[in-house]
Amino acid sequence: MSTSKPTLAIIGGTGALGSGLAQSFAGAGFPVVIGSRTAEKGAEFAQNLPVVAGTSKPKGTSNEAAAQAGDIVFITVPFATQPEIVEAIRPNLDGKLVVDTTVPLMPPKVARVQLPPEDSAAMATQKRLGAGIRVVAGFHNIAAHKLKSGAPIDCDVLIFGDDPKDREIVIGLAKAIGLRALHAGPLANSTAAEALTSVLIGINRAYKVDGAGIRITGIAEA
Ligand SMILES: NC(=O)c1ccc[n+]([C@@H]2O[C@H](COP(=O)([O-])OP(=O)(O)OC[C@H]3O[C@@H](n4cnc5c(N)ncnc54)[C@H](OP(=O)(O)O)[C@@H]3O)[C@@H](O)[C@H]2O)c1
């Protein structure tokens, strides 16, 4: 495994999306640290997570320790709990790139677009963390079980962030796990992909499928 790869922390990595990302990134040779609200749960979960033969298993610990260990920190927790978890890890994020995957789903009406007062969950995270910590948003429209399947995924990943260089870093990470990822503009645009997830949930229900996704047409294969 190359030691030049950044360590990826997955906050809430015991969950559906986080564990899918953890498995995928570990399988692509990245050092991965899974965070949980309970360090013991994180450690046990990581130990039992299957990874591709020949690659290193993720480590598991508390959300705070994972954020401290990571060079790039993914947030993969439910919207309702996002503020308190972002607040908890904030002291461990100085100088790091944060990738927020949060979708503002507000049960029970998860197939209805409901956006927070900050316009998007990612904008809420950026506001909470302050301008000194860079936030990129993405992976909102990928079904977690598709990541875990290991099969090719027929869905684009839209990446939002105010600095194109930060977007490029996250696009590179998505490509490393076999996803087509695209620059989708400033962080404020994350509203669009967050809203689309509720639309996709409604489409899943209407057509009795479990993984509707999106494809951007009209551009050369990236
Ligand atoms: N699932 C998907 O297909 C998918 C796709 C795209 C985007 N997303 C977004 O990604 C985020 C994570 O989704 P998910 O489906 O992975 O979530 P999840 O499995 O329900 O939860 C992820 C983790 O969050 C932690 N957590 C913290 N507070 C919690 C609480 N009050 N209740 C339950 N869990 C809590 C739990 O870890 P500990 O108990 O170990 O702390 C849990 O394992 C969400 O914002 C979601 O909208 C999900």
The ligand as a Tripos MOL2 file, in Angstrom:
@<TRIPOS>MOLECULE
LIG
   48    52     1     0     0
SMALL
NO_CHARGES

@<TRIPOS>ATOM
      1 N1        -27.6890    5.2440    3.0620 N.am      1 LIG1
      2 C1        -27.5380    5.7640    1.8370 C.2       1 LIG1
      3 O1        -27.7380    5.0660    0.8150 O.2       1 LIG1
      4 C2        -27.1450    7.2010    1.6670 C.ar      1 LIG1
      5 C3        -26.8270    7.6620    0.3910 C.ar      1 LIG1
      6 C4        -26.4210    8.9920    0.2430 C.ar      1 LIG1
      7 C5        -26.3750    9.8420    1.3380 C.ar      1 LIG1
      8 N2        -26.7120    9.3560    2.5680 N.ar      1 LIG1
      9 C6        -26.6270   10.2690    3.7010 C.3       1 LIG1
     10 O2        -25.5070    9.8730    4.4570 O.3       1 LIG1
     11 C7        -25.7660   10.0270    5.8460 C.3       1 LIG1
     12 C8        -25.6200    8.6810    6.5180 C.3       1 LIG1
     13 O3        -26.6320    7.8270    6.0320 O.3       1 LIG1
     14 P1        -26.7230    6.3110    6.5100 P.3       1 LIG1
     15 O4        -27.8430    5.7020    5.7840 O.co2     1 LIG1
     16 O5        -25.3650    5.7110    6.4240 O.co2     1 LIG1
     17 O6        -27.1120    6.5230    8.0430 O.3       1 LIG1
     18 P2        -27.2430    5.4690    9.2160 P.3       1 LIG1
     19 O7        -26.7320    4.1540    8.7710 O.co2     1 LIG1
     20 O8        -28.6220    5.5370    9.7490 O.co2     1 LIG1
     21 O9        -26.3160    6.1330   10.3370 O.3       1 LIG1
     22 C9        -24.9450    6.3030   10.1810 C.3       1 LIG1
     23 C10       -24.2910    6.3140   11.5400 C.3       1 LIG1
     24 O10       -24.5750    7.5300   12.2060 O.3       1 LIG1
     25 C11       -24.3650    7.3290   13.6020 C.3       1 LIG1
     26 N3        -25.3920    8.0670   14.3450 N.ar      1 LIG1
     27 C12       -25.1830    9.2110   15.0040 C.ar      1 LIG1
     28 N4        -26.3010    9.6620   15.5550 N.ar      1 LIG1
     29 C13       -27.2630    8.7830   15.2660 C.ar      1 LIG1
     30 C14       -28.6370    8.7010   15.5730 C.ar      1 LIG1
     31 N5        -29.2640    9.6400   16.3120 N.pl3     1 LIG1
     32 N6        -29.3420    7.6630   15.0920 N.ar      1 LIG1
     33 C15       -28.7320    6.7350   14.3340 C.ar      1 LIG1
     34 N7        -27.4090    6.7590   14.0230 N.ar      1 LIG1
     35 C16       -26.6750    7.7780   14.4850 C.ar      1 LIG1
     36 C17       -24.4060    5.8210   13.8510 C.3       1 LIG1
     37 O11       -23.1010    5.4340   14.2040 O.3       1 LIG1
     38 P3        -22.6510    5.1480   15.7300 P.3       1 LIG1
     39 O12       -23.8250    4.5520   16.4540 O.co2     1 LIG1
     40 O13       -21.5470    4.1630   15.5450 O.co2     1 LIG1
     41 O14       -22.2270    6.4720   16.2570 O.co2     1 LIG1
     42 C18       -24.7660    5.2430   12.5000 C.3       1 LIG1
     43 O15       -24.1400    4.0040   12.2350 O.3       1 LIG1
     44 C19       -27.1810   10.6090    5.9560 C.3       1 LIG1
     45 O16       -27.1310   11.9840    6.0850 O.3       1 LIG1
     46 C20       -27.8220   10.1900    4.6450 C.3       1 LIG1
     47 O17       -28.8580   11.0140    4.2600 O.3       1 LIG1
     48 C21       -27.0720    8.0640    2.7560 C.ar      1 LIG1
@<TRIPOS>BOND
     1     1     2 1
     2     2     3 2
     3     2     4 1
     4     4     5 ar
     5     4    48 ar
     6     5     6 ar
     7     6     7 ar
     8     7     8 ar
     9     8     9 1
    10     8    48 ar
    11     9    10 1
    12     9    46 1
    13    10    11 1
    14    11    12 1
    15    11    44 1
    16    12    13 1
    17    13    14 1
    18    14    15 2
    19    14    16 1
    20    14    17 1
    21    17    18 1
    22    18    19 2
    23    18    20 1
    24    18    21 1
    25    21    22 1
    26    22    23 1
    27    23    24 1
    28    23    42 1
    29    24    25 1
    30    25    26 1
    31    25    36 1
    32    26    27 ar
    33    26    35 ar
    34    27    28 ar
    35    28    29 ar
    36    29    30 ar
    37    29    35 ar
    38    30    31 1
    39    30    32 ar
    40    32    33 ar
    41    33    34 ar
    42    34    35 ar
    43    36    37 1
    44    36    42 1
    45    37    38 1
    46    38    39 2
    47    38    40 1
    48    38    41 1
    49    42    43 1
    50    44    45 1
    51    44    46 1
    52    46    47 1
@<TRIPOS>SUBSTRUCTURE
     1 LIG1         1 GROUP 0 **** ****
